[in-house]
């Protein structure tokens, strides 16, 4: 089966995030099983990679350019929905998995070429859809959490099969030196301000703040200014090897302010038996489950501090939650083989024109 993943955001190496990580893992699983994945994504055009892509596009006078940086074909275009025909001609997909940014116009453009559509709902930012899902012809749907599926059911009346973000335990599981409380992605919507306040009340505990979404120079300056008064907060740049982060993490702090659709970092941390202290927002409690502690984002600061302090200093309590986190990571719902089998069933349903059950 030729499977095209399509979205209006960037892809490796121009952009990386949870969607890109999950997509790549699915692509690798497809290849392992003899299928042929490909991606249609936005071209950012920055840096040497972007310059070469822009030059190639201009030279060939094509609406998109194709590279194999990720190990499989990736078509990049300024406006992916305008390059749908090009992608269909060159990549010959049997089915397309449309995700996140510009899902509706991209799905419509692919459906115009008679490509069956699966929409993978990975967040609840409805404006990112750039349209109404009810405008699509027959399509199948996947939601990355019960929370996501319920939210889209209420908004659009659609039913979605729940498949959480796919995570390869081999890429994240490691023995940790337990040096830090780690907070990933220093953006306010991810709880940056609250994380700083918590760290400020725990001067004896070292905190590691890790860049995930690329920080602009201006944003980085703001982050550095905010953490400068606190000697126990250390800032680390982006890395493609998250084992180097989890290998130094004792507790993962995830105090998200916005309605998380899932909470991928929680599931990654669990692979190493790292407990998570996170907020009661969206699907994040589903991701944390028995592998940590969940607090209301607006709970008194003292409650957050107490949770972190107890996990840090009470070794018996920490051991219990660490064991629970590792066990929780092994539940069937998070097993790649189980997830992939369900994913393939949804793809098959789409190709034969059966709506998501």
N, C-alpha and C positions, 0 to 999 in steps of 0.2 A: 504494500500500500504506500502510495506517495502522499505524505502528510505535510501540508503547508501551515506553519504558525504565522499569523499575521497580526500586526498591531502598529499603531501610529507613534510608538516611541522608538528609541534607539536600541542597538544590540551590540554585543561584544565586537570589537574592543572599545567602541565609542561610548557605551553606557552599560552599566551593570546594576542590578538590583534584584529583589526577590523574584519578580516576574521572569527576568532573564535567567536567573539560576534555575528556577523550576522548569522553564522551557528547555534549557540545555539538557537537564537531566532526562526529561521526557524524550528529547531528540536522541540522546545516547541510548536510551532503552529501546527506542524504535530501531535504531541501527543494529543493536545486539540481536533483535528478533527478526532481522532481515527486511525491515521496512526502510523507507527512504524519506527522511525528514528534510525540510527546507524552511527558510524563514523569509518573510517579507516585512521589512522594518523601515523606520525613518532614517535618512542619512543626515547626520549632524554637520559633517564636512569640516570638522576641526582637526588640527594637528596634521602630521604627515600622512596618517592613514586616510583622513578625510580629504586631504589635498589630492592624493592619488585617485581616490574614488571620484571626486569632482572632475578631475582632468579626464579620466576614462569616460565618464558620462558625456562630457562635452565633446570629446573626440569621436565617440561612437554615435552621438546624437540619439541616445536612448533615454527613455523615461526613468530608467533604473540601471544600476550596475550590480553584478553578481561577483561575490568573492567566496572563498572557502576558509576564511580565518578560523571559524568555529569548528571546522572539521566536516562540514556539510554546507550546501549552497545557502548563501544569505543574499537576497536581493534588497538593495537599499535605494530609496527614492526620497526626494524632497517631500512628496505627498503620496504615500503608499497607495491610497485608494485610487489615484490616477494611474498607478502602475500595475493595477490588478490584471489587466489583459496581458501585459508583458510577462508577469509572473506565471500566469496560466500557460502561456505559450512556451516559455522556457523550462518551467519546472513541472508542468503537467500534473498538478495535484489531483488526487482522487477525492480528497476532503480537505477543508481548511478549518483550523482552530483559531478563531478570532478572539483577541484579548484586549482589554483595557482601552487605551487611547484610540479614539475614532473608530470604535468597534462597528457602529451602525453603517457609516459610509463605506468602510472597507468590506463589510459583509455584503452590503447591497451590490458593490462593484463586482465581487466574486460571484454572487448569485446570478448576476447578469451574464456570466459565462458558464452557468449551470454547474457551479461547484457547490456540493453539499456543505453546510455550515454547522460547526459546533462553536458556540460562544462560551468561553471560559470566563466566568465572572470572578474576578480576583480582588475587587474593591467595591465600595458602595458610593463612589464618586460619580453620580449619575451624569453630571455634565461632561465627563470624559468620554461618554458614549457618543457624543455629538449627534444624538438622534434618539428616537424611541424604538426600543426593541420590538414593539408590536408592529412596526413597519416592515419587519423582515418577513420573508416567506418562511415556510416550514424550516425550523432549526432545532437542534438539540442544545441543551444547556448543562454546564457543569458549574457548580459553586464550590469555592474553596473552604467553606465552613457551613454549618447549619445556620449560623447567623446570616451569612451572605445569601444563602438560598431562601431563607424566610423573608429577608428584606426585599429581594427581587420578586418574590411571590406576591407580597403585599403591594408593591409598586406597579408591576407589569402583569401580574396574573400568570406568570410562567413557573414551570416546575423544573428544578435543577437537580441532577445527581451530585451528591457531595463527595468531592475528592480533595482532601487537603493538599497543600503544596508538597510536591515530591522532593524528598531529601535523601541523598545517598549517605548513609551513616559512615561509610569509609572516608568521606571527605571532611567529616566534622568530629567524629569520635576520637578522643585522645585522652591521655592521662594529664591532668592539670596540676601545675605547681601551686595553684590556689593562692595567687598573689593579690588579686584585685576583685573588687566589685566592678563589673563591666557594664557600661551603657553604650549602646550602638546607635549611631546616627544622630548627631547633635543638632537636631531641628526642633523648634518649639512644638510642632505637632506630635513629635515623638516623645515629648516630655522633657526637653532639655532644661527648661527653667526649673522644673521640679527636681530633676536630677542634681542640679547645682545646689539647690537648697538642702537636699538630703545630704549630699557630700559635705556641705558646710557645717552640718550638725554632727558629723562623724569624723573629726580631724585625725583620729587615730587609725582610720581605715583608708587604705589607698584605693582610689577610683581610677579606672581607665576609660576614657571617652574615645570611641573609635569612629572615624569617618566612614560612612557608607555611601550615601548620595554625595556626589562631588561637591565640595564646598568652593564657592567662588572666593576670590581673594577678600572681598568685602565681608562676606559671611564668616570666613575663617578668622578675620580680624575681630569681628564681634564676639565669636566664640572664645578666642584667646583672651580678650579683654574681660569677659564674664568669669572665666575660671582663674584668671591671674591672681586674685587674692587668696586662692586656696591651694596650699602647697601639696595637698594630698590628691589633687586631680591632675592626671597626665593625659595628654592628647596624642592619639596615634592616627596616622594617615591611613588611607584605604589600602586594603590588601586583598589579593585574590585567593590567599590561603588562610581561611578562617581558623584553621587548626592553630595557627600561631597566636590567635586571640583567645580561643577557648582553652588553649594549653596553659594560659596564665590566669584563667578566670575561676573564682570560687563561687561567685553569685552573679547572675545576670539580672540587671535592673531594667525593667521595661515599663516605665510609667507613662504610656502613651496618652496623649490628650485627645486625639481624634478617634473615630470609630474604626478601629483596626478590623479588617476583614478576617484576618487570622492572627498572625504573629509568628512569622517564620523563624525569627531569631530564637524564640522560645524552644521551638522544636529542634533547632540546630544544637542549642545548649544541652538539651536533654540527652542527646546522643553521647555526651561525656559525663552524664550524671550530675550536671550543673543545675541546681535549683534556680527558679525564676521568681522574682518579686515584681509583679506587674499590676496594671490597672484594670478595673472592671469596665472595659470599653470594647464594644463590638464583639468580635470573635476571639479576642485575646484570651479570655478565660477558658475557652475551649482548647486553645493551644497549650496553656499552662496546666490545666487540669490538676492531677494529683502531684505534679512535679514542681510545686512551688506554692506561693502565697499570692492571693489576689486581694487588692484593696481598692476602695473607691478613689478615683483620681483626686477628688476634693476632700478626702479624709484629712484630718489634722496632720500636720507635718510630723508630729510626735509619733503617730502610728506608723508612718513610713520608716522613720528612724529606728523605731523599736523593732520592726520586722527585719531590717538589715542588720542591726546590732546583734539581735538574738542569733540569726543564722551565722553571723561571723564568729561569735564567741562561744556559742553552745554547741560543742562538737557532737554530742549525742543527738540533738535535734537536727543538726546539719546532716549527720549520717543517715538519719531516717528519710529526710527529704531528698538527699542525693540518690539513695537507693530507689526511692519512689520515682524520681525523674528518669532514671535509666530504664526502669521497668515500663514507665509510661511511653517512652520512646519506641518500645517494642510491640505496642498494641497493634492488632491487625490493620486498623485504619491507616497507620503510618508505615506499613511495610511496602516498599517499592513494588514488589511482585504483585501484591494484592491491588494496589493503586493502579498499576499498569494494566492488569487484566480488566478492571472496571473501565479504565480509560479507553481501551480497545473496543469494549462492548459499545460504548457511546459512539465511537467513530463508526462502527459497523451499522449502528442504528441510523446514523445520519446518512450513510451512503445508500441505504435501502429506503430512505424516506420515512423512517419511523420517528415520531416525536419522542422527546425524552419522557420516560414513564414518570 
